[in-house]
Amino acid sequence: MGLALLGLRTPWGEDLLAPSAFSGQARVIDGDSLEIDGRRVRISGIDAPEMAQSCTAADGGSFACGRRARAELERLASGRDLDCRREGRDRYERVLATCRAGDADIATAMVASGWALAFAGPAGDRLRGAERRARDARAGLWAGGFERPEDWRRRAGR
């Protein structure tokens, strides 16, 4: 009898013996979340502005940085199969995964472009250098002013 028949499932119904690798076309939800074949996926190691979040542009004006971050993820993922590796689940029960579009690691590309930040803690540690280079180059969010997404969510009660 296979172990899957013994009921080795997570509380949210995921088969613990299912392969950790999956791939497919992505529907972009926001700057750090996608859906692939019905799976809600949070890109591991990054935090992008929320869809309703605004930031300050280099010229001092306000812009919809959450929408801009989403557009960058769409640019990276559009029309490509993403190859992902599941790392676990987040508190909202989304699959946490590292994903690649060809040779490009999505998390690294988002942070290097300045449209996402390295997430606090071990998951984001591998992205600290890319974040530093984006900040030094004043790329993306770093060109103007912004509130860290985690601080914005806390202030907005999300």
N, C-alpha and C positions, 0 to 999 in steps of 0.2 A: 504494500500500500504506500503510495506517495505521501510525503510529508504535507503537501498542500491539502490532501484529503483529511488530514488530522486537524485542520483549522488554524494553521499558523498564519494569522492575519493580524494586521494592526487594528487598533480600535476604529479606524476610519475605513476598514475593509480592504486594505491593500495586502496582497499576497506577499509575505515576507520572503518567499523563494523566487519571486519574479525577478527577471534580470534587471540589474541597475541601469543598464544602458537602454536608451530609446532614442528614436529620431523621428522627424517629420517636419511638415510645414508649420510655421508658427503664426498664430494670430496674436499681435502685440496688444497688451492691455494697458500698460503704462511703461515708464522708463526702466523698470526692473522686473516686470511680470509678463508672462506669455501664457498662451494655451496651445498645447500640442496634443492632438488626438484626444481631446476631452480632458487632458490633465492640466490643472492650473499649476504653473511653474514659476517659482521665484528664483531669479538668477542669484546664485550663491556668491556672497562676498561683496555685493554692491548695495547701495542705497541711492535711489534717484528721487528728485523732487516729485511730490504728489501732483496729480492732474490739476487740482485747484490751486496749486501753489504759484505765486508770482515772485519774481526776483527783480533786482535792479540791474539794468543794462549799463554798459560802460559810459554811455552818454547821460546817465542819471534817470532815464525813463524806466517805467515798469514793463515787464513782459511776462508771458505765461511760460515760465521755465519748465513746469511739469509737462506741458504739451510739447515743448521743444525736446525734452529728454525722450519722450515717447517717439517723436519723429526720428530721432537718432537711432533708437532701437529698431524701428521699422526699416530704416535705411540698411542697417546691418543684417537684418533677418529676412527682408522681403525677397520672395521668390526663391528661397534656398531651403534645402532640408537642413535642419539643425541636428547635430549629433550631441546628445546630452547624457550625462551620467548623474543619476540620482544620488544625493548625499544624505537625504533625510526629509523631514517635514518641518515647516515653520509653525508658529502658534496659530495660524489661520488654516492649517492643514494643507497648505500648498506644498507641492514637491519642491524641495531645495535642490538645485542642480547646477552643475557647470555645463555650459553649452558652447559648441563651436559651430561656426559657419565656415566650412572648409578648414583652412589652417588658422583662422582667426578665433581666438577665445573671446566670446561676447563680453564677459565681465571686464577683461583687460581693455578691450576696444572702447567700451562705454566710459571707463575711468580715464583712459588716455585722451579721449575727446573732450573731457571736462564736463560731460553731461550726467555723470554719476560719481558718487564718492565711494571710497573704500569703506566697507561696513566696519563698525567698531568690533574689535575682538579678533579671534583667530581666523575666522572666515575671510576677513579682509586683509590680513597681514600680507598675503602674496601680492596685493595691489598697491601697497604703500608707495613704492617707487614710481609707478605710473601716475598716482595721484600727485605726488610731489612735482613730477615733470609737467603735468597739466597745469598745476598752480603756478609754477615758475613761468610757463608760457602764456599764462592768463587765457587759457582755452576754456570754451564753454561757460559754465557757471562762474569760473574764476575771473572772467573778464570784467565783471561788475560785482554786485553784492548779493548775497543770498543767506537765507537761514538754513541751517542744516536740516534735511528732511525729518530726522527724528525729533528735533526741537519743534519744527513746524507742526508735526502730528500731535505732539504733546500739548502745544499751545492751542491747537484747533480741536482738541478733545477726540482725536482719532487714534 
